[in-house]
Amino acid sequence: MPQARRQRDDLTTLCQSVRFLVPCAVAALGSGCTSPPLPPPLPAPPTSIVARVDSLLLPLVADSVLSGSILIAHDGRIVFAKGYGAADREHGIPNAPGTLFRIGSVTKPFTAIAIMQLRDAGRLELDAALSGYLPGFPHADSITIRQLLSHTSGLPSYNWTLADNRPQELGTVVNWIGELRQTSAPGEEYQYSNSGYVLLARIIERASGKHYIEFIRENILARRGMGNTGLYAMDAPPAGMAQGYSRTEYGGFSRADRPSPLGRGDGDLYSNVFDLFRFSRALVEGDLISRDSWGRMLTPGLGTYGLGWHIGESCGERVIYHPGDVLGYHANLQVFPERRTTVVSIFNTDFLLSTLVERELAAIALGRPWRRILQDGDIPSEAPIARFVGEYGLDSSSTFTLSLEGGRLYFQESGKARCWARPFSDNGVYIAELNARITFEESSGGEARYTGLFGLFLVTGRRVRSR
C-alpha cells in the first residue's frame, strides 16, 4: 500500500450550488438542450432540505472523499438539485445538477423495461427459453428470459478485466459468458449477475431488429424526453462528462476509466440527475409499459429483486430502487411511491460509504432523523468502537494496529504512515487515505475479527494482540 498525501479541495472552487436549472441553463456541462422543460419547481427550496443536505455532504467534499450531483423531488416537482465537489479535479471544473456521469447498473432498469415493451408488443414471452434468441449458447434451453431479468439464471458475472482496457463488441462479451460455468441450476437461487443483462441486450437486438441503444433511444429516452442520456463510449465521451476518480493508497486520486461499451445492457449508460428523475416518473405514472408489465416488474422474486428493480424498505418506507457502480462512479435512483418522493444521487468518486450517504439523503427527503456519515468529535475510551483497538493480522507478513490516542482512532499498517480512522458506526471505521472501510465484530469469547474493503480488495483477519 503506497505513500501518504491528504488532499483537501477548496470549497469555494469546488462547490457550486445551482438549483432548479433545466438542462439549457447548464448547457456548458450537459450534452445539449434537447430535453423538454422539467416540471416547474417549488417557488423556493425548503430551507431545511438545503441546510441538511449541505450539512451531510459538505464535510465529505471538504475531506475530498465525495463529489457528485443530488436531486430530490416531491409530488413530481423538484425541490432540490445541486452539484458538489469537482467534475474535473485537474481543471477545476465543478459539478452542477446538469453534469453527466456514468450510471453503472442503473442501466439495468432501462434494459428490463425494453424487454417488457417487447413483451407487450407480443415479440417475446418472459418464460421463453434463451435458445430461441441465442441458439447454441450453453444451457440455453433451460434458461428463461424471466430468470435473466431476476438474476436467477445461475450464471455468474463475466470478468470485465478480459477487455484489457479496450472497448469490446457485444458478441465478444456474449462469448465470454458462454464459457462460464453455472453456479446453480436456473431458477434455484438469486445471484446478482451482470451476465444476464448482457444476454438481455442481445435478446433486445434479436427481437427488435435494432441495436440495443437504438431501441432504448427510440422507446424510452425519446418518450421520456431524456436528451442527456446515452451509451457511453470511452474513446468519445460526451461533452460535460464528469471524470471518475479512484483513491490511490496513501495518495490522492487517479482518474478512473473502464472500457465501454462492454455488455451494453448491464451498465454502460451515462445520464444526469434530471434525466433519471424523468425516468423515475415513468414508474410513478405507469408509463412506457402496460400496467400488467409494471406489476410483474415490481413483484419481488427470490430475495427482494423483481424484474430489473430492487424492492425494499428504507426509513420505514417502501422503496423501489437500483444502485450502480462502475470504476470511479456510483449512482442510485430511489423512488418512494407511497410518499411520492424521488431521490437521485450520482457520485464521481468511489467513496466506500456511498450507500450510507444515500440512506441519509433518503431520511432528509422524507423528513426523518438523519446523521452525519463520519464522526469528528473526541472518542472516549468507553465508546463501543474503542473495544476493537489492538493489532490485527493483514497478510502473512504484515499487520495493522487500531489505536486510540487523544480522542482519535488511528490505523497504521506495519512500516507505513499512520492514518486517521473515523468511525461510521459502533463497529466500523473509514480511512480516507486508503479509501478503506473496516468493520469489526467480537465473539462471545472476546475474539475480535474484521472485514476490510481496501478499494477493490476484500481482506479479512483477526486480532492478534490487544492494546
NUMI-782720 format. One record per residue (C-alpha): x, y, z; residue in three letters; residue number from 1. Coordinates in steps of 0.02 Angstrom, whole numbers, plus 50000, padded with zeros to 5 digits. Layout:
BEGIN
REC     px     py     pz  res    n
REC      X      Y      Z  ALA  NUM
...
END
This chain:
BEGIN
REC     px     py     pz  res    n
REC  50000  50000  50000  MET    1
REC  50092  50157  49934  PRO    2
REC  50140  50341  50012  GLN    3
REC  50027  50467  50102  ALA    4
REC  49957  50628  50038  ARG    5
REC  49797  50705  50109  ARG    6
REC  49712  50807  49976  GLN    7
REC  49585  50940  50026  ARG    8
REC  49488  51041  49899  ASP    9
REC  49444  51224  49907  ASP   10
REC  49256  51228  49932  LEU   11
REC  49244  51397  49850  THR   12
REC  49314  51322  49690  THR   13
REC  49236  51150  49700  LEU   14
REC  49061  51176  49766  CYS   15
REC  48933  51254  49652  GLN   16
REC  48753  51271  49704  SER   17
REC  48641  51276  49552  VAL   18
REC  48460  51246  49600  ARG   19
REC  48317  51205  49485  PHE   20
REC  48408  51229  49320  LEU   21
REC  48340  51142  49167  VAL   22
REC  48471  51069  49050  PRO   23
REC  48476  51225  48940  CYS   24
REC  48537  51325  49089  ALA   25
REC  48684  51208  49111  VAL   26
REC  48724  51183  48928  ALA   27
REC  48909  51204  48962  ALA   28
REC  48903  51049  49071  LEU   29
REC  48773  50949  48976  GLY   30
REC  48764  50868  48807  SER   31
REC  48641  50990  48731  GLY   32
REC  48469  51062  48759  CYS   33
REC  48367  50926  48680  THR   34
REC  48263  50884  48834  SER   35
REC  48095  50967  48865  PRO   36
REC  48069  51077  49018  PRO   37
REC  48060  50989  49185  LEU   38
REC  47904  51004  49292  PRO   39
REC  47903  51176  49374  PRO   40
REC  47999  51178  49538  PRO   41
REC  47927  51237  49701  LEU   42
REC  47946  51426  49720  PRO   43
REC  48096  51403  49834  ALA   44
REC  48182  51250  49906  PRO   45
REC  48134  51213  50086  PRO   46
REC  48274  51290  50187  THR   47
REC  48280  51136  50298  SER   48
REC  48319  51023  50149  ILE   49
REC  48458  51137  50085  VAL   50
REC  48537  51154  50257  ALA   51
REC  48526  50968  50296  ARG   52
REC  48593  50906  50130  VAL   53
REC  48735  51032  50141  ASP   54
REC  48772  50977  50320  SER   55
REC  48778  50797  50262  LEU   56
REC  48883  50819  50105  LEU   57
REC  48995  50972  50126  LEU   58
REC  49106  50890  50260  PRO   59
REC  49135  50744  50141  LEU   60
REC  49177  50865  50000  VAL   61
REC  49298  50956  50117  ALA   62
REC  49381  50788  50156  ASP   63
REC  49397  50759  49968  SER   64
REC  49308  50591  49977  VAL   65
REC  49146  50634  49887  LEU   66
REC  49085  50734  49737  SER   67
REC  48932  50722  49627  GLY   68
REC  48754  50785  49600  SER   69
REC  48594  50764  49700  ILE   70
REC  48409  50787  49658  LEU   71
REC  48259  50772  49773  ILE   72
REC  48079  50782  49710  ALA   73
REC  47908  50777  49793  HIS   74
REC  47742  50755  49703  ASP   75
REC  47829  50763  49534  GLY   76
REC  47913  50930  49570  ARG   77
REC  48098  50957  49601  ILE   78
REC  48130  51031  49774  VAL   79
REC  48319  51018  49773  PHE   80
REC  48455  50998  49641  ALA   81
REC  48637  51036  49671  LYS   82
REC  48813  50988  49618  GLY   83
REC  48950  50954  49746  TYR   84
REC  49138  50947  49726  GLY   85
REC  49236  50932  49565  ALA   86
REC  49182  50860  49399  ALA   87
REC  49363  50877  49342  ASP   88
REC  49493  50898  49480  ARG   89
REC  49637  50934  49362  GLU   90
REC  49549  51080  49277  HIS   91
REC  49447  51145  49425  GLY   92
REC  49278  51113  49343  ILE   93
REC  49140  51095  49474  PRO   94
REC  48994  50976  49469  ASN   95
REC  48823  51052  49433  ALA   96
REC  48649  50974  49427  PRO   97
REC  48663  50952  49239  GLY   98
REC  48834  50866  49242  THR   99
REC  48839  50697  49156  LEU  100
REC  48900  50539  49243  PHE  101
REC  48914  50355  49206  ARG  102
REC  48773  50267  49300  ILE  103
REC  48832  50086  49300  GLY  104
REC  48695  49962  49343  SER  105
REC  48559  50094  49344  VAL  106
REC  48564  50041  49161  THR  107
REC  48477  49878  49209  LYS  108
REC  48302  49952  49234  PRO  109
REC  48314  50025  49058  PHE  110
REC  48357  49854  48989  THR  111
REC  48217  49772  49087  ALA  112
REC  48088  49899  49028  ILE  113
REC  48143  49870  48847  ALA  114
REC  48114  49683  48871  ILE  115
REC  47941  49717  48943  MET  116
REC  47900  49832  48797  GLN  117
REC  47940  49689  48678  LEU  118
REC  47831  49575  48784  ARG  119
REC  47687  49700  48775  ASP  120
REC  47711  49705  48586  ALA  121
REC  47698  49515  48576  GLY  122
REC  47878  49494  48518  ARG  123
REC  47934  49384  48663  LEU  124
REC  47872  49292  48817  GLU  125
REC  47953  49302  48988  LEU  126
REC  47959  49113  49004  ASP  127
REC  48032  49087  48831  ALA  128
REC  48198  48995  48828  ALA  129
REC  48359  49087  48789  LEU  130
REC  48390  48962  48649  SER  131
REC  48256  49049  48545  GLY  132
REC  48371  49201  48532  TYR  133
REC  48544  49128  48558  LEU  134
REC  48540  48954  48480  PRO  135
REC  48691  48852  48529  GLY  136
REC  48725  48951  48688  PHE  137
REC  48768  48830  48831  PRO  138
REC  48616  48780  48936  HIS  139
REC  48508  48899  48835  ALA  140
REC  48361  48776  48833  ASP  141
REC  48350  48782  49024  SER  142
REC  48371  48971  49050  ILE  143
REC  48222  49087  49026  THR  144
REC  48209  49274  48996  ILE  145
REC  48122  49292  49165  ARG  146
REC  48271  49210  49251  GLN  147
REC  48392  49329  49166  LEU  148
REC  48288  49478  49223  LEU  149
REC  48276  49415  49403  SER  150
REC  48458  49359  49422  HIS  151
REC  48409  49177  49444  THR  152
REC  48488  49103  49287  SER  153
REC  48633  49025  49382  GLY  154
REC  48759  49121  49275  LEU  155
REC  48894  49218  49371  PRO  156
REC  48952  49390  49315  SER  157
REC  49079  49393  49175  TYR  158
REC  49256  49456  49205  ASN  159
REC  49264  49631  49130  TRP  160
REC  49454  49638  49151  THR  161
REC  49464  49522  49000  LEU  162
REC  49432  49678  48897  ALA  163
REC  49612  49734  48932  ASP  164
REC  49554  49915  48940  ASN  165
REC  49484  49912  48763  ARG  166
REC  49302  49926  48705  PRO  167
REC  49228  49758  48657  GLN  168
REC  49088  49705  48541  GLU  169
REC  48930  49638  48621  LEU  170
REC  48957  49470  48535  GLY  171
REC  49129  49454  48613  THR  172
REC  49059  49475  48789  VAL  173
REC  48920  49351  48750  VAL  174
REC  49055  49226  48703  ASN  175
REC  49146  49256  48868  TRP  176
REC  48983  49220  48960  ILE  177
REC  48960  49060  48861  GLY  178
REC  49123  48995  48934  GLU  179
REC  49066  49021  49115  LEU  180
REC  49012  48877  49224  ARG  181
REC  48840  48895  49305  GLN  182
REC  48847  48910  49495  THR  183
REC  48670  48845  49521  SER  184
REC  48527  48771  49421  ALA  185
REC  48416  48901  49335  PRO  186
REC  48277  48963  49448  GLY  187
REC  48352  48895  49609  GLU  188
REC  48449  49042  49681  GLU  189
REC  48460  49230  49671  TYR  190
REC  48635  49282  49619  GLN  191
REC  48659  49459  49555  TYR  192
REC  48738  49440  49384  SER  193
REC  48792  49563  49252  ASN  194
REC  48799  49420  49127  SER  195
REC  48610  49402  49123  GLY  196
REC  48585  49582  49070  TYR  197
REC  48715  49567  48932  VAL  198
REC  48614  49422  48862  LEU  199
REC  48455  49526  48879  LEU  200
REC  48536  49662  48772  ALA  201
REC  48568  49531  48638  ARG  202
REC  48387  49471  48652  ILE  203
REC  48326  49650  48628  ILE  204
REC  48428  49662  48469  GLU  205
REC  48367  49495  48402  ARG  206
REC  48183  49527  48445  ALA  207
REC  48178  49707  48384  SER  208
REC  48299  49701  48237  GLY  209
REC  48384  49857  48306  LYS  210
REC  48544  49893  48400  HIS  211
REC  48520  49898  48588  TYR  212
REC  48548  50086  48608  ILE  213
REC  48440  50124  48455  GLU  214
REC  48294  50032  48534  PHE  215
REC  48324  50115  48704  ILE  216
REC  48336  50287  48624  ARG  217
REC  48176  50270  48522  GLU  218
REC  48067  50183  48651  ASN  219
REC  48125  50254  48818  ILE  220
REC  48237  50407  48802  LEU  221
REC  48137  50497  48667  ALA  222
REC  47971  50458  48751  ARG  223
REC  48029  50525  48919  ARG  224
REC  48122  50675  48847  GLY  225
REC  48291  50610  48908  MET  226
REC  48407  50704  48791  GLY  227
REC  48557  50691  48907  ASN  228
REC  48564  50502  48921  THR  229
REC  48656  50384  48804  GLY  230
REC  48779  50243  48781  LEU  231
REC  48950  50290  48848  TYR  232
REC  49100  50270  48733  ALA  233
REC  49272  50282  48812  MET  234
REC  49352  50347  48653  ASP  235
REC  49218  50481  48626  ALA  236
REC  49143  50534  48794  PRO  237
REC  49001  50661  48786  PRO  238
REC  49035  50844  48823  ALA  239
REC  49002  50891  49003  GLY  240
REC  49050  50721  49072  MET  241
REC  49118  50713  49249  ALA  242
REC  49282  50621  49265  GLN  243
REC  49275  50470  49381  GLY  244
REC  49406  50457  49518  TYR  245
REC  49476  50317  49624  SER  246
REC  49582  50339  49779  ARG  247
REC  49764  50289  49767  THR  248
REC  49832  50209  49925  GLU  249
REC  49918  50337  50037  TYR  250
REC  49898  50464  49898  GLY  251
REC  49773  50568  49805  GLY  252
REC  49658  50518  49664  PHE  253
REC  49684  50431  49500  SER  254
REC  49571  50458  49350  ARG  255
REC  49468  50302  49333  ALA  256
REC  49405  50234  49169  ASP  257
REC  49339  50067  49116  ARG  258
REC  49320  50005  48938  PRO  259
REC  49145  50028  48872  SER  260
REC  49035  49979  48791  PRO  261
REC  49055  49801  48850  LEU  262
REC  48892  49712  48881  GLY  263
REC  48784  49867  48848  ARG  264
REC  48631  49804  48942  GLY  265
REC  48713  49786  49112  ASP  266
REC  48798  49952  49148  GLY  267
REC  48853  50061  49003  ASP  268
REC  48735  50211  49003  LEU  269
REC  48776  50388  49057  TYR  270
REC  48648  50514  49119  SER  271
REC  48619  50658  49240  ASN  272
REC  48503  50683  49389  VAL  273
REC  48372  50774  49286  PHE  274
REC  48355  50633  49159  ASP  275
REC  48349  50500  49294  LEU  276
REC  48210  50599  49376  PHE  277
REC  48116  50599  49210  ARG  278
REC  48144  50411  49201  PHE  279
REC  48077  50387  49378  SER  280
REC  47915  50473  49328  ARG  281
REC  47879  50329  49210  ALA  282
REC  47873  50213  49360  LEU  283
REC  47760  50330  49459  VAL  284
REC  47645  50367  49310  GLU  285
REC  47642  50189  49243  GLY  286
REC  47711  50247  49077  ASP  287
REC  47815  50156  48944  LEU  288
REC  47744  49982  48979  ILE  289
REC  47574  49907  49021  SER  290
REC  47504  49904  49197  ARG  291
REC  47522  49715  49196  ASP  292
REC  47706  49728  49150  SER  293
REC  47739  49857  49285  TRP  294
REC  47654  49740  49410  GLY  295
REC  47768  49597  49360  ARG  296
REC  47924  49706  49366  MET  297
REC  47888  49767  49542  LEU  298
REC  47845  49598  49618  THR  299
REC  47994  49527  49713  PRO  300
REC  48051  49353  49666  GLY  301
REC  48190  49266  49760  LEU  302
REC  48256  49394  49884  GLY  303
REC  48199  49574  49857  THR  304
REC  48234  49588  49671  TYR  305
REC  48091  49598  49547  GLY  306
REC  48123  49613  49360  LEU  307
REC  48253  49749  49342  GLY  308
REC  48219  49835  49509  TRP  309
REC  48256  49808  49693  HIS  310
REC  48102  49822  49804  ILE  311
REC  48144  49853  49985  GLY  312
REC  48121  49966  50135  GLU  313
REC  48216  50120  50190  SER  314
REC  48173  50238  50333  CYS  315
REC  48019  50133  50366  GLY  316
REC  47950  50162  50190  GLU  317
REC  47937  50050  50037  ARG  318
REC  48068  50098  49910  VAL  319
REC  48094  50046  49729  ILE  320
REC  48274  50075  49682  TYR  321
REC  48428  50024  49585  HIS  322
REC  48609  50067  49625  PRO  323
REC  48750  50065  49501  GLY  324
REC  48939  50057  49513  ASP  325
REC  49072  50072  49381  VAL  326
REC  49253  50113  49420  LEU  327
REC  49257  50292  49487  GLY  328
REC  49067  50317  49488  TYR  329
REC  48920  50270  49597  HIS  330
REC  48736  50306  49564  ALA  331
REC  48569  50267  49644  ASN  332
REC  48389  50302  49594  LEU  333
REC  48268  50286  49741  GLN  334
REC  48080  50303  49722  VAL  335
REC  47965  50303  49874  PHE  336
REC  47795  50280  49790  PRO  337
REC  47685  50298  49944  GLU  338
REC  47774  50458  49993  ARG  339
REC  47781  50522  49812  ARG  340
REC  47966  50558  49837  THR  341
REC  48115  50528  49723  THR  342
REC  48299  50541  49771  VAL  343
REC  48432  50536  49635  VAL  344
REC  48616  50533  49683  SER  345
REC  48765  50512  49567  ILE  346
REC  48945  50522  49628  PHE  347
REC  49108  50527  49531  ASN  348
REC  49217  50454  49667  THR  349
REC  49222  50275  49729  ASP  350
REC  49185  50325  49910  PHE  351
REC  49154  50161  50001  LEU  352
REC  49019  50235  50113  LEU  353
REC  48910  50299  49970  SER  354
REC  48768  50184  50019  THR  355
REC  48764  50264  50191  LEU  356
REC  48756  50435  50109  VAL  357
REC  48607  50378  50005  GLU  358
REC  48517  50314  50159  ARG  359
REC  48539  50481  50247  GLU  360
REC  48485  50578  50092  LEU  361
REC  48325  50474  50091  ALA  362
REC  48297  50513  50275  ALA  363
REC  48316  50700  50241  ILE  364
REC  48199  50691  50091  ALA  365
REC  48068  50601  50194  LEU  366
REC  48084  50719  50342  GLY  367
REC  48157  50583  50455  ARG  368
REC  48300  50597  50580  PRO  369
REC  48470  50584  50498  TRP  370
REC  48653  50579  50549  ARG  371
REC  48820  50630  50477  ARG  372
REC  48922  50491  50398  ILE  373
REC  49089  50511  50488  LEU  374
REC  49114  50552  50672  GLN  375
REC  49228  50701  50706  ASP  376
REC  49215  50726  50894  GLY  377
REC  49326  50652  51029  ASP  378
REC  49304  50466  51057  ILE  379
REC  49301  50417  51241  PRO  380
REC  49389  50258  51295  SER  381
REC  49220  50182  51341  GLU  382
REC  49146  50208  51167  ALA  383
REC  49087  50046  51083  PRO  384
REC  49214  50063  50942  ILE  385
REC  49357  50078  51067  ALA  386
REC  49342  49895  51117  ARG  387
REC  49419  49849  50950  PHE  388
REC  49588  49933  50974  VAL  389
REC  49734  49814  50950  GLY  390
REC  49844  49733  50821  GLU  391
REC  49769  49632  50678  TYR  392
REC  49841  49514  50550  GLY  393
REC  49837  49587  50374  LEU  394
REC  49928  49454  50275  ASP  395
REC  50064  49326  50305  SER  396
REC  50198  49459  50329  SER  397
REC  50113  49616  50396  SER  398
REC  49990  49680  50524  THR  399
REC  49895  49840  50561  PHE  400
REC  49854  49922  50725  THR  401
REC  49699  50018  50777  LEU  402
REC  49744  50136  50919  SER  403
REC  49652  50270  51019  LEU  404
REC  49756  50423  51059  GLU  405
REC  49697  50593  51116  GLY  406
REC  49516  50553  51074  GLY  407
REC  49556  50495  50896  ARG  408
REC  49569  50323  50818  LEU  409
REC  49717  50287  50707  TYR  410
REC  49754  50150  50580  PHE  411
REC  49934  50103  50545  GLN  412
REC  49998  49963  50436  GLU  413
REC  50167  49896  50489  SER  414
REC  50304  50005  50415  GLY  415
REC  50181  50132  50341  LYS  416
REC  50113  50303  50387  ALA  417
REC  49982  50322  50523  ARG  418
REC  49808  50373  50462  CYS  419
REC  49655  50445  50548  TRP  420
REC  49520  50311  50563  ALA  421
REC  49350  50392  50580  ARG  422
REC  49202  50292  50648  PRO  423
REC  49047  50275  50541  PHE  424
REC  48961  50156  50662  SER  425
REC  48989  50074  50832  ASP  426
REC  49095  49941  50748  ASN  427
REC  49159  50020  50587  GLY  428
REC  49294  50144  50535  VAL  429
REC  49338  50230  50372  TYR  430
REC  49515  50278  50321  ILE  431
REC  49508  50414  50188  ALA  432
REC  49690  50400  50132  GLU  433
REC  49660  50219  50084  LEU  434
REC  49476  50227  50040  ASN  435
REC  49462  50084  50163  ALA  436
REC  49309  50029  50259  ARG  437
REC  49340  49909  50404  ILE  438
REC  49201  49826  50504  THR  439
REC  49241  49735  50666  PHE  440
REC  49146  49603  50762  GLU  441
REC  49178  49522  50929  GLU  442
REC  49132  49344  50977  SER  443
REC  49055  49296  51143  SER  444
REC  49228  49233  51193  GLY  445
REC  49305  49404  51161  GLY  446
REC  49393  49364  50996  GLU  447
REC  49390  49513  50878  ALA  448
REC  49387  49491  50690  ARG  449
REC  49374  49614  50546  TYR  450
REC  49315  49626  50367  THR  451
REC  49402  49763  50269  GLY  452
REC  49372  49832  50097  LEU  453
REC  49528  49921  50036  PHE  454
REC  49473  49998  49872  GLY  455
REC  49427  49846  49768  LEU  456
REC  49512  49720  49883  PHE  457
REC  49422  49622  50018  LEU  458
REC  49530  49572  50167  VAL  459
REC  49480  49477  50325  THR  460
REC  49576  49435  50482  GLY  461
REC  49577  49429  50672  ARG  462
REC  49655  49524  50817  ARG  463
REC  49823  49451  50866  VAL  464
REC  49859  49568  51011  ARG  465
REC  49751  49684  51118  SER  466
REC  49813  49856  51168  ARG  467
END
